[in-house]
Amino acid sequence: MKTSKDAGVVTAFILLSDVKDEIDYEFIGTELDIAQTNFYFQGIPDYDNSGNITGLSDTNTDWHEYKINWTPDKIEWYVDGKLGRTQLKSNTWNATANQWNFPQTPARVQLSIWPGGAASNGQGTIDWAGGPIDWNSDAIKQDKYYYATVGEVSIECYKTSSAPGTNTGKSYTYSSWLGTNNTVVDGDKNTVLKSLLGSGQQWF
């Protein structure tokens, strides 16, 4: 992938589940030598979970291979085959809630760019994204839009002997509102979309 560039423009490579378990790569358009990583459990906004992989060559002009290796026990983020960060599930225990605050449910892949520096966002988000987005930048004048370039995406499901991850049925559903790994059912229920807007296709 080659990321986008310029202040306020954020390129994202995300794993996201229906209960908002999330594992991220995000790239700020003014920090083209850094890959930001993060994870969330069920959408809980704990920003202490973030970590940077630094020392990359220009992520906008150079091709880099980004890999997330996610197993029941850990998350690993790689850049160009080199391990950049490891997060162990064993370090995410929440004693108050009596649960692991670790992504643990079947997820989809999302690739996108988004205007973190848009005026409609909170000031904290704008500052994090490198500042206000410039809709009259040289990139806009030349190409008419901001973009990232994706050369290839490869997905290999982690294989386990018990759900989730058994990959023996045709759908993953939940047996409880808790939305944790022990409530995932690998079964034969049909998946029904409310509309074509829920197809999972991303336009960018």
N, C-alpha and C positions, 0 to 999 in steps of 0.2 A: 504494500500500500504506500501511496504518497499522500501526505496530509495536505490540507488547505493551509493558508497563511493569512497574516494581517491581524491587527488588534480586533478582539471581539469575536473572532471566528474559531469555533471549536470543532475538531474532527473527533468522532467517537466510534469505537468498536466495543460493543456491549453484549453481554449475555444477560437476558432478562426473563424471569419466570412470571407466571400468571399471578403469583402472590408477592411479586416485586422483590424476590431474591435477585441480586444484581452483582455482576462482576464486570469491571470497566477497564478499558484503555481510553484515555482522553488526551487530546493534543491541542495546546493553546497556540494560536497562530503567530504569536510573538516569541514563543519559546521553542524554536525548531530543533533544539538539541535535547529535548526532554520528552519522555513518555510518562504521563501521569497514570497511576493505577489506583483502583479503589474497589471496595466491595460493600454491599449493604445486605442486611437480613430483613426481608419483608418490608423494604422501603423505609426503615428507621434511619433518619439522617445523622449518622455518626461519622463526622468528618475526620475523626482520629484514625479511621481505617485506611486513609490514603497513604501513598508512598510514590516517590519519583524514581524513574530509571534515567540516569543522566549520561552525558557524554556521547550521544548519538550524533552522526553526521546529519546534515540538513534534511529534516523529515519531509520537506516540501519538494525538494529537487531530487532526492535520492530514494531509491526503493529500499524498504526495510520489510523484513518478515516478522510479524508479531504473532505470538502464540500464547494462548491460555491453556494450561494443563490443569484441569479441575477434577479432583477425585473426592470420595467421601471424607478424606482425611486432610486435604490441603489444596491450596491454589498456588500455581506457579505461573509467573509471567516471564516470557522469554522475548528477547529481541535478537534477530539474526542468529538464532540457535544458542544464544548465551543466556543463562538464567539470570534475571535481573532482580527478582523478588520472590519470596516464598511466604505464604500465610498459612499457618497450621490451624486446623479446626480446634485443636486442644488449647489454643490461646484465646478462644472466643466465648468461653463459658460465662453466662450471665447468671450469677447466683440469686439475684433478686427475682428474675423471671423463671429461674430453674430450667434454662434451656441454652442450647448452643446458638449464638447469634452469628451463624455461618450459612452462606448460601447452600441450599440442600435440596432444591426442587427442580424438576425438568425445565430447561430454559430454551429460548429461541435466540438466534443471533441477529443483532441489529447493527448496521453500518450507516453512518449518517454524518452530516455536518449541521451545526445549529448556531444561531446568532447569540452567543452568550453575552455579547456586548450591546444587544438591542436595548433601546431606552425603556422598553416595557418591563425589563428585568430589574430585580433588586440591585442596589448599589454593590452589595457584596459579590453578587454573581458577575456584574460588569467588571469590577476590579480584578476578580479571579481570572476572567477571560482576557485580560490584557488591556482593558479599556473599552470605550464606546466603539462600536463598529462603524466603519467609514464606507457609506454606500456610494461615495464618489472616488474611491481609491483607484490607483493605477490598474489593479486587477479587475475591477468592475468596468473601467473604461475599455480595457483590452478585451476581456472575455465576456462581459455583460453579467457575470455571476461568479460566486465563489464555488469551488468544487474540490473534492478529493478524488484520487484515482486508485481504484482497486484492481489489481491484476489477477488475483486468484483467491478463492476462499475454499478451505478444506475443513470438513467436520468429521470427527471420528468419535462415536459414542463410547463412553467408558462402560465396560461390561462387568456386571456383578451377578451374583447368584440370587440376590433378593432385590425387590424394588426399593427405590427407583434405580433404573439402569439396566433392568433385565432385557428390555427391548424385545419381549416375546409377544406382546399384544399389538393392538393398532392405535391405542391412545393412552395417555396418562390422565387420570382424574384423581380427585381427592375424596377421601372418606370422612373428612372432618374439616371444620372451619379453621382448625389450627394451621393447616397448610405446611406441615413439617414433613421430613422425609419418611417418617413412619406412617403417614396418612396418604401417601401416594399409591394409587392402584394402577398397575400395569395390566390393562384389560382390553376388552373388545367393544367398549361403548363407542358409538359414533360421535365424532366431534361436529358440532353444528355452529356455524358462524351466524351472528346476528345480522351481518350485512357483508357485502364485498369489501367494505372499508376495513373489516377485521381480518383480511386475508394474510396479513403479515408482510405484504409487499411495501417496500419503502421507495419513495420517489425522491431523487436528489440530483 
